[in-house]
């Protein structure tokens, strides 16, 4: 639909902003044209209907037999005008959606971490239990715990990883994107396959916008999307199947009896009774219907609300079948959408669902139902579609969700400045990042840093002042590793990654409901890391200030012990600390020291957020007290105490600036 008139897609991110600027006026012109066409066909509907009514009047009231012939032509013209008007209205709506999507992308290409579709964790995750998988699940994937989800800011507002990625329109897409983030893959082949799918959508902007515009019909139908899935998933055949088969032809008895009565009354047929057959049919139907058709209306009622979501799903399936490739994960989605778009599946449902609007209310419905078992007849037709093709319908919904999750990753990969595709390798415990940035920090403000963890040096101990960048660096590594494992591009100039299970200890809190103190909660979290590394698993452990919930001496001893265990175990690790004793430990070259520095300018502390080799040497706590206007006697007393402590403890050094980078 869009490919015939949209400008040629840009080859890279640098050209994307200009392409979006060119697309917007083109879309506006196209929308004005299609809206004018829709208005013209709307008038054509009105004119042809008026002409049709006039021709029928000529035939009935004026005896002009030619009026009936013209009326027959008028019926065809009226139906044609309706279809053309509906087609033009759909195109206008799709162009409105395209313009909305263009505006959303323009807000993101600068690198500002703008949340478009919300960052909170979807509340309806359990509603999608039973949704089939389009492509085989990665059997090695592991769930992130609540600790990792909170530490890495996966969900939440105003900023979160999910909010940064989320460009979904349907609740199925939200659920699938959420599932991808919580269950990152650990199989290299599956990770590469997913990256290939995301990369295709990221580089083909026209296909990406076509698919997103088709899915955007779901934005105002969150509950209906879930209801459609649950109705199809939980559907069962009509009970008393034998009687139900017999009732279908009996439904014709009412109209036949009515026709017989009219024919006798008009003198077309000679018979001793005219309306007795109809009376008998009505009595029998009134007696039989309540018992044999029990529950039919309840089965039919959900479909009253599912007409629009069925049409929206059909539109998406048609677009996916036209634009997606035939290979890989996108090929699996295309095949699912192709099967659902077959005439006996979604088109059949779309044909029969409107018939439900005659039922379920009013005296007219009751009369018609008594005569022909209307509700039962409609339900029978619907069941032929959604029971026989339940698998195709469920896979189509799964395809919608999976495609939207991939589209969200593709949008980030295409729109984030300087994003690159990570190299996925089958090594054991390898993470290399050049100029890695945290994607939740604006691209114009973020400072990039390098990281090298592997078999030779698997642990970095990072020191530095508060607010110098230690925690952000740890989160940068964790978030980019997560993005790479779910198939996305990453915020770096280069990245090499082998599959690593994420384990974090960045924001430990006490839990009164579980009777866990701050320290106990951290002890249990770190134990997971020790068990994983000693079990030989490939993990990425991120620890910020280990055992900060206990006293100084025991903290240093415990932190030194767990650091030694991690270094001697498997996986790669980043440990941020203030403890110089920990940074001074030797680990036979398997661990390295790095630090973030600071300087004082005009009585305030200034950070450059650059990671440097070696442990931190500078101290700033007393300088901060002085800069913040603490009474001089308090600052002097603190300084004397510090100097006395430094004289007895060789690991403590006097204040001084950090050494220059080597």
ROSETI-837266 format. One record per residue (C-alpha): x, y, z; residue in one letter. Coordinates in steps of 0.2 Angstrom, whole numbers. Layout:
N
SITE | x | y | z | code
SITE | X | Y | Z | a
...
This chain:
662
SITE | x | y | z | code
SITE | 0 | 0 | 0 | x
SITE | 13 | 13 | 5 | x
SITE | 28 | 6 | -6 | x
SITE | 20 | 13 | -22 | x
SITE | 22 | 31 | -16 | x
SITE | 33 | 32 | -1 | x
SITE | 51 | 39 | -5 | x
SITE | 65 | 26 | -5 | x
SITE | 70 | 20 | 13 | x
SITE | 86 | 27 | 20 | x
SITE | 101 | 16 | 21 | x
SITE | 106 | 21 | 39 | x
SITE | 101 | 31 | 54 | x
SITE | 109 | 47 | 48 | x
SITE | 97 | 48 | 34 | x
SITE | 82 | 43 | 44 | x
SITE | 77 | 60 | 50 | x
SITE | 78 | 67 | 33 | x
SITE | 67 | 53 | 26 | x
SITE | 54 | 56 | 39 | x
SITE | 54 | 74 | 35 | x
SITE | 50 | 70 | 17 | x
SITE | 37 | 56 | 21 | x
SITE | 26 | 67 | 31 | x
SITE | 21 | 80 | 18 | x
SITE | 19 | 65 | 5 | x
SITE | 7 | 56 | 18 | x
SITE | -3 | 72 | 21 | x
SITE | -5 | 74 | 2 | x
SITE | -10 | 56 | 0 | x
SITE | -22 | 58 | 15 | x
SITE | -31 | 73 | 8 | x
SITE | -33 | 64 | -9 | x
SITE | -41 | 48 | -1 | x
SITE | -52 | 58 | 10 | x
SITE | -59 | 67 | -5 | x
SITE | -62 | 51 | -13 | x
SITE | -71 | 44 | 2 | x
SITE | -82 | 59 | 3 | x
SITE | -86 | 57 | -16 | x
SITE | -91 | 39 | -14 | x
SITE | -101 | 44 | 1 | x
SITE | -111 | 55 | -10 | x
SITE | -112 | 42 | -23 | x
SITE | -120 | 30 | -10 | x
SITE | -133 | 43 | -6 | x
SITE | -137 | 47 | -24 | x
SITE | -138 | 28 | -30 | x
SITE | -149 | 24 | -15 | x
SITE | -161 | 39 | -19 | x
SITE | -162 | 33 | -37 | x
SITE | -165 | 15 | -32 | x
SITE | -179 | 21 | -21 | x
SITE | -187 | 31 | -35 | x
SITE | -186 | 17 | -47 | x
SITE | -195 | 5 | -35 | x
SITE | -208 | 19 | -33 | x
SITE | -210 | 20 | -52 | x
SITE | -212 | 1 | -53 | x
SITE | -225 | -1 | -38 | x
SITE | -235 | 15 | -38 | x
SITE | -234 | 20 | -56 | x
SITE | -234 | 3 | -65 | x
SITE | -218 | 7 | -74 | x
SITE | -211 | -10 | -76 | x
SITE | -194 | -4 | -83 | x
SITE | -192 | 4 | -66 | x
SITE | -189 | -13 | -58 | x
SITE | -175 | -16 | -71 | x
SITE | -167 | 0 | -67 | x
SITE | -169 | -3 | -49 | x
SITE | -159 | -20 | -51 | x
SITE | -145 | -10 | -59 | x
SITE | -146 | 3 | -45 | x
SITE | -144 | -11 | -32 | x
SITE | -128 | -16 | -40 | x
SITE | -122 | 2 | -41 | x
SITE | -127 | 5 | -23 | x
SITE | -117 | -10 | -17 | x
SITE | -102 | -5 | -28 | x
SITE | -103 | 13 | -20 | x
SITE | -103 | 6 | -3 | x
SITE | -88 | -5 | -6 | x
SITE | -78 | 9 | -14 | x
SITE | -82 | 21 | 1 | x
SITE | -77 | 8 | 14 | x
SITE | -61 | 5 | 4 | x
SITE | -57 | 24 | 4 | x
SITE | -61 | 26 | 22 | x
SITE | -50 | 12 | 27 | x
SITE | -36 | 20 | 17 | x
SITE | -39 | 37 | 25 | x
SITE | -38 | 28 | 42 | x
SITE | -22 | 19 | 38 | x
SITE | -14 | 36 | 32 | x
SITE | -19 | 44 | 49 | x
SITE | -11 | 30 | 58 | x
SITE | 5 | 32 | 47 | x
SITE | 6 | 50 | 51 | x
SITE | 5 | 46 | 70 | x
SITE | 19 | 33 | 68 | x
SITE | 30 | 46 | 58 | x
SITE | 27 | 59 | 72 | x
SITE | 32 | 46 | 85 | x
SITE | 48 | 41 | 76 | x
SITE | 53 | 59 | 73 | x
SITE | 52 | 61 | 92 | x
SITE | 65 | 47 | 94 | x
SITE | 78 | 49 | 81 | x
SITE | 87 | 63 | 91 | x
SITE | 91 | 50 | 104 | x
SITE | 80 | 57 | 117 | x
SITE | 74 | 42 | 128 | x
SITE | 55 | 46 | 125 | x
SITE | 42 | 34 | 130 | x
SITE | 29 | 32 | 117 | x
SITE | 17 | 19 | 122 | x
SITE | 20 | 17 | 141 | x
SITE | 33 | 9 | 151 | x
SITE | 24 | 0 | 165 | x
SITE | 23 | -19 | 165 | x
SITE | 7 | -25 | 157 | x
SITE | -6 | -30 | 169 | x
SITE | -14 | -43 | 158 | x
SITE | 1 | -55 | 156 | x
SITE | -8 | -70 | 163 | x
SITE | -23 | -67 | 151 | x
SITE | -12 | -73 | 137 | x
SITE | -9 | -90 | 145 | x
SITE | -11 | -104 | 131 | x
SITE | -5 | -93 | 117 | x
SITE | 5 | -104 | 105 | x
SITE | 22 | -100 | 99 | x
SITE | 25 | -96 | 81 | x
SITE | 44 | -101 | 81 | x
SITE | 52 | -114 | 93 | x
SITE | 56 | -107 | 110 | x
SITE | 74 | -106 | 115 | x
SITE | 75 | -121 | 128 | x
SITE | 90 | -113 | 136 | x
SITE | 81 | -96 | 140 | x
SITE | 80 | -91 | 158 | x
SITE | 68 | -79 | 167 | x
SITE | 75 | -63 | 175 | x
SITE | 71 | -62 | 193 | x
SITE | 62 | -48 | 201 | x
SITE | 79 | -42 | 206 | x
SITE | 86 | -41 | 189 | x
SITE | 70 | -33 | 182 | x
SITE | 71 | -19 | 195 | x
SITE | 90 | -17 | 195 | x
SITE | 91 | -14 | 176 | x
SITE | 75 | -3 | 175 | x
SITE | 66 | -15 | 164 | x
SITE | 48 | -8 | 168 | x
SITE | 42 | 8 | 175 | x
SITE | 40 | 27 | 172 | x
SITE | 46 | 40 | 168 | x
SITE | 60 | 29 | 160 | x
SITE | 62 | 11 | 158 | x
SITE | 70 | -1 | 145 | x
SITE | 52 | -8 | 141 | x
SITE | 46 | 10 | 139 | x
SITE | 61 | 14 | 127 | x
SITE | 57 | -1 | 116 | x
SITE | 38 | -2 | 117 | x
SITE | 30 | 3 | 100 | x
SITE | 16 | -10 | 101 | x
SITE | -2 | -7 | 97 | x
SITE | -10 | -23 | 103 | x
SITE | -11 | -31 | 120 | x
SITE | -4 | -47 | 112 | x
SITE | 11 | -36 | 106 | x
SITE | 14 | -29 | 124 | x
SITE | 13 | -47 | 131 | x
SITE | 26 | -54 | 119 | x
SITE | 38 | -39 | 121 | x
SITE | 37 | -41 | 139 | x
SITE | 40 | -60 | 138 | x
SITE | 55 | -57 | 127 | x
SITE | 63 | -45 | 140 | x
SITE | 60 | -56 | 154 | x
SITE | 65 | -72 | 145 | x
SITE | 81 | -68 | 135 | x
SITE | 88 | -81 | 125 | x
SITE | 104 | -90 | 128 | x
SITE | 106 | -100 | 112 | x
SITE | 117 | -92 | 99 | x
SITE | 108 | -99 | 84 | x
SITE | 91 | -93 | 91 | x
SITE | 98 | -76 | 95 | x
SITE | 106 | -74 | 78 | x
SITE | 89 | -79 | 70 | x
SITE | 80 | -66 | 80 | x
SITE | 93 | -53 | 76 | x
SITE | 91 | -57 | 58 | x
SITE | 72 | -54 | 59 | x
SITE | 74 | -37 | 68 | x
SITE | 88 | -32 | 56 | x
SITE | 76 | -35 | 41 | x
SITE | 63 | -24 | 49 | x
SITE | 75 | -10 | 54 | x
SITE | 82 | -8 | 37 | x
SITE | 66 | -9 | 27 | x
SITE | 57 | 6 | 34 | x
SITE | 42 | 5 | 22 | x
SITE | 38 | -13 | 27 | x
SITE | 40 | -8 | 45 | x
SITE | 28 | 7 | 44 | x
SITE | 15 | -3 | 34 | x
SITE | 15 | -17 | 47 | x
SITE | 14 | -4 | 62 | x
SITE | 0 | 5 | 53 | x
SITE | -10 | -11 | 51 | x
SITE | -7 | -16 | 69 | x
SITE | -12 | 2 | 75 | x
SITE | -30 | -2 | 72 | x
SITE | -28 | -12 | 89 | x
SITE | -24 | 3 | 99 | x
SITE | -42 | 7 | 104 | x
SITE | -46 | -11 | 107 | x
SITE | -35 | -18 | 121 | x
SITE | -49 | -28 | 130 | x
SITE | -57 | -34 | 113 | x
SITE | -40 | -42 | 108 | x
SITE | -39 | -52 | 124 | x
SITE | -57 | -56 | 123 | x
SITE | -55 | -63 | 105 | x
SITE | -41 | -74 | 110 | x
SITE | -50 | -81 | 126 | x
SITE | -66 | -84 | 116 | x
SITE | -57 | -94 | 103 | x
SITE | -46 | -103 | 115 | x
SITE | -60 | -108 | 127 | x
SITE | -73 | -112 | 113 | x
SITE | -82 | -129 | 114 | x
SITE | -94 | -137 | 102 | x
SITE | -113 | -134 | 105 | x
SITE | -119 | -148 | 117 | x
SITE | -132 | -160 | 111 | x
SITE | -124 | -161 | 95 | x
SITE | -136 | -174 | 87 | x
SITE | -151 | -164 | 91 | x
SITE | -142 | -148 | 85 | x
SITE | -139 | -156 | 68 | x
SITE | -158 | -160 | 67 | x
SITE | -163 | -142 | 72 | x
SITE | -154 | -134 | 58 | x
SITE | -166 | -140 | 44 | x
SITE | -181 | -138 | 56 | x
SITE | -177 | -120 | 57 | x
SITE | -185 | -119 | 39 | x
SITE | -201 | -125 | 46 | x
SITE | -207 | -107 | 52 | x
SITE | -204 | -98 | 35 | x
SITE | -212 | -112 | 25 | x
SITE | -227 | -112 | 36 | x
SITE | -228 | -93 | 35 | x
SITE | -227 | -95 | 16 | x
SITE | -241 | -108 | 16 | x
SITE | -252 | -97 | 26 | x
SITE | -250 | -82 | 15 | x
SITE | -253 | -93 | -1 | x
SITE | -269 | -100 | 6 | x
SITE | -275 | -83 | 11 | x
SITE | -271 | -76 | -6 | x
SITE | -280 | -90 | -15 | x
SITE | -265 | -97 | -23 | x
SITE | -267 | -114 | -14 | x
SITE | -283 | -122 | -9 | x
SITE | -282 | -130 | 8 | x
SITE | -295 | -132 | 22 | x
SITE | -283 | -123 | 35 | x
SITE | -271 | -109 | 32 | x
SITE | -262 | -104 | 48 | x
SITE | -263 | -120 | 57 | x
SITE | -246 | -126 | 52 | x
SITE | -238 | -110 | 57 | x
SITE | -247 | -111 | 74 | x
SITE | -241 | -129 | 77 | x
SITE | -223 | -124 | 72 | x
SITE | -223 | -109 | 84 | x
SITE | -229 | -120 | 98 | x
SITE | -217 | -133 | 95 | x
SITE | -202 | -121 | 94 | x
SITE | -208 | -112 | 109 | x
SITE | -208 | -128 | 119 | x
SITE | -192 | -135 | 111 | x
SITE | -181 | -120 | 110 | x
SITE | -178 | -116 | 129 | x
SITE | -172 | -134 | 133 | x
SITE | -162 | -138 | 117 | x
SITE | -154 | -121 | 114 | x
SITE | -149 | -118 | 132 | x
SITE | -133 | -108 | 133 | x
SITE | -133 | -103 | 114 | x
SITE | -135 | -84 | 118 | x
SITE | -121 | -85 | 131 | x
SITE | -110 | -92 | 117 | x
SITE | -115 | -80 | 105 | x
SITE | -114 | -64 | 116 | x
SITE | -95 | -62 | 115 | x
SITE | -95 | -60 | 96 | x
SITE | -106 | -45 | 98 | x
SITE | -90 | -35 | 103 | x
SITE | -78 | -44 | 92 | x
SITE | -82 | -38 | 74 | x
SITE | -70 | -23 | 74 | x
SITE | -55 | -33 | 81 | x
SITE | -58 | -47 | 69 | x
SITE | -57 | -34 | 55 | x
SITE | -42 | -27 | 62 | x
SITE | -33 | -44 | 64 | x
SITE | -38 | -48 | 46 | x
SITE | -30 | -32 | 39 | x
SITE | -14 | -35 | 49 | x
SITE | -13 | -53 | 42 | x
SITE | -16 | -47 | 24 | x
SITE | -2 | -34 | 26 | x
SITE | 10 | -47 | 34 | x
SITE | 7 | -59 | 20 | x
SITE | 11 | -46 | 8 | x
SITE | 26 | -38 | 16 | x
SITE | 36 | -51 | 26 | x
SITE | 49 | -62 | 19 | x
SITE | 47 | -81 | 18 | x
SITE | 62 | -86 | 28 | x
SITE | 66 | -86 | 47 | x
SITE | 55 | -80 | 61 | x
SITE | 47 | -67 | 49 | x
SITE | 43 | -81 | 37 | x
SITE | 35 | -91 | 51 | x
SITE | 24 | -76 | 55 | x
SITE | 20 | -74 | 37 | x
SITE | 14 | -92 | 35 | x
SITE | 3 | -90 | 51 | x
SITE | -5 | -74 | 44 | x
SITE | -7 | -83 | 27 | x
SITE | -17 | -97 | 35 | x
SITE | -28 | -86 | 45 | x
SITE | -32 | -75 | 29 | x
SITE | -38 | -90 | 20 | x
SITE | -57 | -89 | 15 | x
SITE | -63 | -102 | 27 | x
SITE | -54 | -93 | 42 | x
SITE | -55 | -75 | 46 | x
SITE | -65 | -70 | 31 | x
SITE | -78 | -82 | 35 | x
SITE | -79 | -75 | 53 | x
SITE | -80 | -58 | 46 | x
SITE | -95 | -63 | 35 | x
SITE | -105 | -71 | 49 | x
SITE | -101 | -60 | 64 | x
SITE | -112 | -45 | 58 | x
SITE | -127 | -57 | 59 | x
SITE | -126 | -58 | 78 | x
SITE | -131 | -39 | 79 | x
SITE | -149 | -44 | 74 | x
SITE | -150 | -55 | 90 | x
SITE | -149 | -54 | 108 | x
SITE | -161 | -39 | 111 | x
SITE | -179 | -34 | 107 | x
SITE | -195 | -41 | 103 | x
SITE | -191 | -43 | 85 | x
SITE | -176 | -54 | 89 | x
SITE | -188 | -65 | 100 | x
SITE | -200 | -67 | 85 | x
SITE | -187 | -71 | 73 | x
SITE | -179 | -83 | 84 | x
SITE | -195 | -93 | 87 | x
SITE | -198 | -94 | 69 | x
SITE | -180 | -99 | 63 | x
SITE | -169 | -102 | 78 | x
SITE | -159 | -87 | 72 | x
SITE | -146 | -87 | 87 | x
SITE | -143 | -106 | 84 | x
SITE | -141 | -104 | 65 | x
SITE | -128 | -90 | 67 | x
SITE | -119 | -99 | 81 | x
SITE | -118 | -114 | 70 | x
SITE | -110 | -104 | 56 | x
SITE | -98 | -96 | 67 | x
SITE | -92 | -112 | 75 | x
SITE | -88 | -119 | 58 | x
SITE | -75 | -105 | 57 | x
SITE | -68 | -103 | 74 | x
SITE | -69 | -122 | 80 | x
SITE | -62 | -129 | 64 | x
SITE | -49 | -116 | 62 | x
SITE | -45 | -113 | 80 | x
SITE | -26 | -117 | 78 | x
SITE | -25 | -104 | 63 | x
SITE | -34 | -91 | 73 | x
SITE | -23 | -93 | 88 | x
SITE | -7 | -93 | 78 | x
SITE | -13 | -77 | 69 | x
SITE | -14 | -68 | 86 | x
SITE | 3 | -75 | 91 | x
SITE | 10 | -69 | 75 | x
SITE | 3 | -52 | 78 | x
SITE | 11 | -51 | 95 | x
SITE | 28 | -58 | 90 | x
SITE | 28 | -47 | 74 | x
SITE | 25 | -31 | 85 | x
SITE | 38 | -36 | 98 | x
SITE | 51 | -38 | 83 | x
SITE | 44 | -21 | 76 | x
SITE | 48 | -12 | 93 | x
SITE | 66 | -19 | 93 | x
SITE | 67 | -14 | 75 | x
SITE | 61 | 4 | 79 | x
SITE | 74 | 6 | 92 | x
SITE | 88 | -1 | 81 | x
SITE | 84 | 10 | 67 | x
SITE | 80 | 26 | 77 | x
SITE | 94 | 26 | 91 | x
SITE | 109 | 36 | 85 | x
SITE | 124 | 25 | 83 | x
SITE | 116 | 9 | 87 | x
SITE | 126 | -6 | 80 | x
SITE | 122 | -25 | 78 | x
SITE | 132 | -35 | 91 | x
SITE | 142 | -50 | 86 | x
SITE | 135 | -65 | 94 | x
SITE | 148 | -79 | 97 | x
SITE | 148 | -96 | 104 | x
SITE | 163 | -93 | 116 | x
SITE | 161 | -96 | 135 | x
SITE | 160 | -80 | 145 | x
SITE | 164 | -66 | 133 | x
SITE | 158 | -48 | 134 | x
SITE | 167 | -34 | 124 | x
SITE | 160 | -16 | 122 | x
SITE | 167 | -1 | 113 | x
SITE | 160 | 16 | 118 | x
SITE | 145 | 8 | 126 | x
SITE | 131 | 20 | 132 | x
SITE | 116 | 18 | 142 | x
SITE | 101 | 20 | 131 | x
SITE | 90 | 28 | 144 | x
SITE | 102 | 43 | 145 | x
SITE | 100 | 55 | 131 | x
SITE | 112 | 52 | 116 | x
SITE | 119 | 70 | 117 | x
SITE | 122 | 69 | 136 | x
SITE | 129 | 51 | 138 | x
SITE | 147 | 47 | 140 | x
SITE | 153 | 31 | 132 | x
SITE | 165 | 18 | 140 | x
SITE | 174 | 2 | 135 | x
SITE | 173 | -15 | 142 | x
SITE | 183 | -31 | 140 | x
SITE | 178 | -46 | 149 | x
SITE | 183 | -64 | 144 | x
SITE | 193 | -80 | 148 | x
SITE | 209 | -71 | 153 | x
SITE | 202 | -57 | 163 | x
SITE | 184 | -61 | 168 | x
SITE | 182 | -48 | 183 | x
SITE | 183 | -30 | 184 | x
SITE | 183 | -21 | 201 | x
SITE | 178 | -3 | 199 | x
SITE | 181 | 11 | 212 | x
SITE | 176 | 29 | 212 | x
SITE | 166 | 42 | 221 | x
SITE | 147 | 42 | 223 | x
SITE | 139 | 49 | 207 | x
SITE | 155 | 46 | 197 | x
SITE | 147 | 34 | 185 | x
SITE | 150 | 16 | 193 | x
SITE | 132 | 11 | 194 | x
SITE | 127 | 18 | 177 | x
SITE | 142 | 8 | 169 | x
SITE | 136 | -8 | 177 | x
SITE | 118 | -5 | 171 | x
SITE | 125 | 0 | 154 | x
SITE | 133 | -17 | 152 | x
SITE | 118 | -27 | 158 | x
SITE | 105 | -17 | 147 | x
SITE | 116 | -19 | 132 | x
SITE | 119 | -38 | 135 | x
SITE | 100 | -40 | 137 | x
SITE | 96 | -30 | 121 | x
SITE | 109 | -41 | 111 | x
SITE | 101 | -57 | 118 | x
SITE | 83 | -52 | 112 | x
SITE | 89 | -48 | 95 | x
SITE | 91 | -29 | 96 | x
SITE | 104 | -17 | 90 | x
SITE | 114 | -10 | 105 | x
SITE | 120 | 7 | 111 | x
SITE | 138 | 5 | 107 | x
SITE | 151 | 7 | 93 | x
SITE | 155 | -12 | 94 | x
SITE | 150 | -26 | 104 | x
SITE | 154 | -45 | 105 | x
SITE | 144 | -56 | 116 | x
SITE | 142 | -74 | 120 | x
SITE | 126 | -80 | 129 | x
SITE | 127 | -75 | 147 | x
SITE | 113 | -77 | 161 | x
SITE | 111 | -60 | 170 | x
SITE | 112 | -59 | 189 | x
SITE | 112 | -43 | 198 | x
SITE | 114 | -35 | 215 | x
SITE | 112 | -17 | 212 | x
SITE | 97 | -11 | 222 | x
SITE | 94 | -23 | 236 | x
SITE | 80 | -18 | 248 | x
SITE | 73 | -26 | 264 | x
SITE | 57 | -36 | 262 | x
SITE | 46 | -35 | 278 | x
SITE | 33 | -47 | 270 | x
SITE | 46 | -60 | 269 | x
SITE | 54 | -55 | 285 | x
SITE | 70 | -51 | 276 | x
SITE | 82 | -38 | 282 | x
SITE | 92 | -27 | 269 | x
SITE | 108 | -38 | 273 | x
SITE | 99 | -55 | 272 | x
SITE | 91 | -50 | 255 | x
SITE | 108 | -46 | 248 | x
SITE | 116 | -62 | 255 | x
SITE | 103 | -73 | 247 | x
SITE | 105 | -63 | 230 | x
SITE | 124 | -65 | 230 | x
SITE | 122 | -83 | 234 | x
SITE | 113 | -86 | 218 | x
SITE | 129 | -79 | 209 | x
SITE | 141 | -90 | 219 | x
SITE | 130 | -106 | 215 | x
SITE | 129 | -101 | 197 | x
SITE | 148 | -98 | 194 | x
SITE | 153 | -114 | 204 | x
SITE | 140 | -124 | 194 | x
SITE | 150 | -119 | 178 | x
SITE | 136 | -108 | 171 | x
SITE | 140 | -93 | 159 | x
SITE | 134 | -78 | 169 | x
SITE | 136 | -60 | 169 | x
SITE | 136 | -54 | 187 | x
SITE | 134 | -36 | 192 | x
SITE | 137 | -31 | 210 | x
SITE | 136 | -13 | 216 | x
SITE | 144 | -11 | 234 | x
SITE | 143 | -29 | 240 | x
SITE | 137 | -31 | 258 | x
SITE | 134 | -13 | 261 | x
SITE | 121 | -18 | 274 | x
SITE | 133 | -23 | 287 | x
SITE | 148 | -16 | 297 | x
SITE | 164 | -10 | 289 | x
SITE | 176 | -24 | 294 | x
SITE | 164 | -39 | 290 | x
SITE | 159 | -30 | 274 | x
SITE | 176 | -30 | 267 | x
SITE | 180 | -48 | 273 | x
SITE | 163 | -54 | 265 | x
SITE | 166 | -44 | 249 | x
SITE | 184 | -51 | 247 | x
SITE | 178 | -69 | 249 | x
SITE | 164 | -68 | 236 | x
SITE | 175 | -59 | 224 | x
SITE | 188 | -72 | 225 | x
SITE | 174 | -85 | 223 | x
SITE | 167 | -76 | 207 | x
SITE | 185 | -74 | 200 | x
SITE | 189 | -93 | 202 | x
SITE | 172 | -98 | 196 | x
SITE | 164 | -96 | 179 | x
SITE | 156 | -82 | 169 | x
SITE | 161 | -63 | 169 | x
SITE | 158 | -50 | 183 | x
SITE | 158 | -32 | 186 | x
SITE | 160 | -26 | 205 | x
SITE | 158 | -8 | 210 | x
SITE | 165 | -4 | 227 | x
SITE | 172 | 10 | 238 | x
SITE | 183 | -2 | 248 | x
SITE | 201 | 1 | 244 | x
SITE | 205 | -16 | 252 | x
SITE | 195 | -25 | 239 | x
SITE | 203 | -15 | 225 | x
SITE | 220 | -19 | 232 | x
SITE | 218 | -38 | 231 | x
SITE | 228 | -49 | 219 | x
SITE | 219 | -62 | 208 | x
SITE | 233 | -69 | 198 | x
SITE | 229 | -58 | 183 | x
SITE | 211 | -64 | 182 | x
SITE | 204 | -48 | 189 | x
SITE | 208 | -30 | 184 | x
SITE | 205 | -13 | 193 | x
SITE | 197 | 2 | 185 | x
SITE | 190 | 18 | 192 | x
SITE | 180 | 34 | 189 | x
SITE | 188 | 50 | 194 | x
SITE | 182 | 68 | 199 | x
SITE | 189 | 85 | 201 | x
SITE | 184 | 101 | 211 | x
SITE | 180 | 117 | 201 | x
SITE | 174 | 132 | 210 | x
SITE | 170 | 123 | 226 | x
SITE | 160 | 110 | 217 | x
SITE | 163 | 92 | 212 | x
SITE | 164 | 89 | 193 | x
SITE | 163 | 71 | 185 | x
SITE | 169 | 67 | 167 | x
SITE | 161 | 49 | 168 | x
SITE | 176 | 42 | 160 | x
SITE | 183 | 25 | 165 | x
SITE | 201 | 24 | 169 | x
SITE | 213 | 10 | 173 | x
SITE | 218 | 6 | 191 | x
SITE | 210 | 9 | 207 | x
SITE | 203 | 26 | 213 | x
SITE | 216 | 37 | 223 | x
SITE | 206 | 52 | 226 | x
SITE | 195 | 56 | 241 | x
SITE | 181 | 68 | 242 | x
SITE | 169 | 66 | 257 | x
SITE | 177 | 79 | 267 | x
SITE | 178 | 91 | 252 | x
SITE | 160 | 89 | 249 | x
SITE | 156 | 93 | 267 | x
SITE | 167 | 109 | 266 | x
SITE | 159 | 113 | 249 | x
SITE | 141 | 111 | 256 | x
SITE | 145 | 124 | 270 | x
SITE | 147 | 113 | 285 | x
SITE | 153 | 122 | 300 | x
SITE | 172 | 123 | 300 | x
SITE | 175 | 115 | 317 | x
SITE | 165 | 99 | 311 | x
SITE | 176 | 98 | 295 | x
SITE | 192 | 100 | 305 | x
SITE | 187 | 87 | 317 | x
SITE | 183 | 75 | 304 | x
SITE | 199 | 78 | 295 | x
SITE | 209 | 75 | 311 | x
SITE | 200 | 59 | 314 | x
SITE | 203 | 53 | 296 | x
SITE | 222 | 57 | 297 | x
SITE | 223 | 47 | 314 | x
SITE | 215 | 32 | 305 | x
SITE | 226 | 33 | 290 | x
SITE | 241 | 33 | 301 | x
SITE | 236 | 16 | 308 | x
SITE | 229 | 8 | 292 | x
SITE | 240 | 7 | 277 | x
SITE | 226 | 4 | 265 | x
SITE | 219 | 21 | 269 | x
SITE | 228 | 36 | 260 | x
SITE | 227 | 54 | 262 | x
SITE | 216 | 64 | 251 | x
SITE | 222 | 68 | 234 | x
SITE | 217 | 69 | 216 | x
SITE | 215 | 53 | 206 | x
SITE | 230 | 48 | 196 | x
SITE | 230 | 53 | 177 | x
SITE | 224 | 39 | 165 | x
SITE | 238 | 27 | 159 | x
